[in-house]
Amino acid sequence: MTADFSGASRGPGISLTKGQAISLEKQGGGTLTAVRMGLGWQAAPRRGLFGTRTREIDLDASAVLFADKQPVDVVFFRHLVSDDGSVRHTGDNLVGGVGQGGDDEAILVDLARVPVHIDQIVFTVNSFTGQTFQEVQNAFCRLVDETNGQELARYTLDGGGQYTAQIMAKVHRDGAGWKMTALGTAANGRTFQDLMPAILPGL
């Protein structure tokens, strides 16, 4: 597995490794007000007795909202909007896409509306159908400035692994603004609840 967080707003060719952070700022200066965490993937073809077949894979994106390291809300396919309305899931995709750069699922975060007691939002991806990431190709997670569509950072998964989930990244308060930190933690679980023991040590 390789991870690539490319900070487009901070110059070409810059990549963040696991654990590094970037400030969420606009290219021309100023603070971001709305971001989108997009998820895309494609099922990897498998060779079988009757030729190559592709099995549908249902990956799910979730966002867990924390206040002082305590989970207080979550946005996922069964709860599409946070209780305060600041975080919104665009809807469940059961099979993934063509793996050509488009978002199959997305979570929109209105940073200006996030309540002051929420200090971290953790983004996770899990295989609801239980396949491991070895059966996934062209999978990525990216952060986009929702006001202008500019891609700020991208995390790509390559090579798969014997796990069914990934704790991708988190956005967290940094003074008056926000930062994003690449986490890239492999985990196992079909839902965000299964991932909590792996999420908490990274807060």
N, C-alpha and C positions, 0 to 999 in steps of 0.2 A: 504494500500500500504506500502510495506517496501522497503527500498533502501539499497543496499550493494555495496560499492566500496571496493573491496579487493585488496590491493596493494601487488601483488605477489612478486615484486622485493624488497620489504622492509620487508620481513619476513612473515611466514605463519600466517594466522588468523587475520591479521590487516585489519580493515575496516575503511573506511572514511565515516563520516556522511555529510549531506548536508552542503555545505559551506566550508568544509575543502579542502585543496590542497595537492598534492604530487608533488615533483620535478620529471621531466621526465629525469631520469638518467638510464644508463645501470646498470645491476646487479653488474658487476665487476668494475664499475666506468666509467666515461666519459659521454658525452652528447648523447642523442638519436638523430638520424638523420632522421628517417622515422617511422611514426606510422600509425596504422590503427584503425579507429573507426568502429567496427562491430556491426551490429544490427541483432537480431534474434527474431522470435515470432511464435506463433501458435494460430489459432482461437480456442476459447473455445467451446466445444460441448454444444448445447442447447437442452433441453428437450421440445418436442412439442407433438402435438396430435398424430402424427404418429411415435413417437419414437425420439431418439436422432439425431440431425442434426448438421452439422458444416457449418457455412457460411464463405466464403472466405473473408479475411480482408487484405486490402492493406495498410501497413504502409510504410511511406517514411522517409528516413534519409536525412538530409540536413546539410550543413556546411555554416555558414554565416561568411564572413571575414570582420573584422572591423579595421579601422584606426582612432584612437582618438575618439572612440565611434560612429563613423559614418560607416554604412554599405557600402562597396565598391565593393563587389563581393559575389556571392553565388554559391555553387555547390549543385545540386539536379538532379532529374531524367530528367529534360529538359535542363540542362546545366551541363554536366558531368565533365567538366574540367574547373578549374578557368582560368581567362584570362592570368595569369602569368604562368600557368602550374604546380604550386606547390601542388594543391589539386585536387584529381581525384575521382570521383564516379565510382564504378564498374558496375553499371547498376541497373535498376528498377526490383524489385521482386513484383509481383502483388498479391501473395497469402500467402507468408510466407513459413516456412519450417516445419520440424518435431519437432522443439523445443527441440532438443537434443544437443545443444551447437554449432552448425554450424552457420556461419554468413549468413543471407539471403540477406542483403545489407551491403556494406562496403564503407567507404570513406578513401582514402589513403592521408596522408599529408607528403610531403617531407619538413621537418622542415628547412633543410639547404637551400632550394630554396625559402622559403616564403620571399617576399620582406620586406625590413626593416621597411617600413611604416605600415605594417600589424602587429598589436600588440595583437589581440585576434581573435580566431576562435571559434564560438559557434556551438555546435552540437544539432540538434533538431530532434524529431521524431513526425510525425503527421499521423493521420488516414485519408488517402485521400478519402476512401469510407464512412467516416462519423461515423463509429461505435465508441463507447466509449471504454476505456480500460477495462471496465467490460467484454467485449466480447473477450479479448485477454488473453492468458495464456503463460507461459514460455517465456515472453518477457525479453530481456536483451540488454544492450549496453555495449561494452567492448573496452578497449584500448589495443592494441597489439604492441610490438616492431616488426616492419615489417622486420627488418634485420635478426631476428632469430625466429620469431613466438612466443616469450614469452608474455604471457598475463600479463599486468601491473596492470590493474584495471577492475572491473566489476560492473555494475549497474543493479540490477535486479528489475523488477516490479512484485509485487505479490498482488493480491486482487483487482486489477483494480480500477476504479473510474469513476465518471461522467464527464469525460473530453476526448477530442479527440487528445490531443497533450502533449508532454513532452519536456521541455528544459532540456536536459540531463546533459551536461557538457560543459566546455570550456577549451581550451588550450590558455595560454597567456604568453607573454614574462616576464621573470624574470631575469633581468640583461642580461648576455650573453646566458642564457639558457631559458627553457620553464617550466611552471608548468601546471598541470591540476587541475581544481576545480570542485567538484561535485556540480551541481545546483539543479537538481531534482524538477524543477518548473512545476506544472501542468498548462495546458493552454487549450484553445479551438481554433481550426482552422484546415482547410484542407490542407493549404499550409504554407510555411515558412513566406510568406507575412503577413498572419493573426496573426502570433506569435510575430511580431516586438514590439507591445506595452508591451508584457510580457518579452521580451528579454532585452530591453534597461535598465530597472532599475537594472539589475544584472551585468552590465558592470562596 
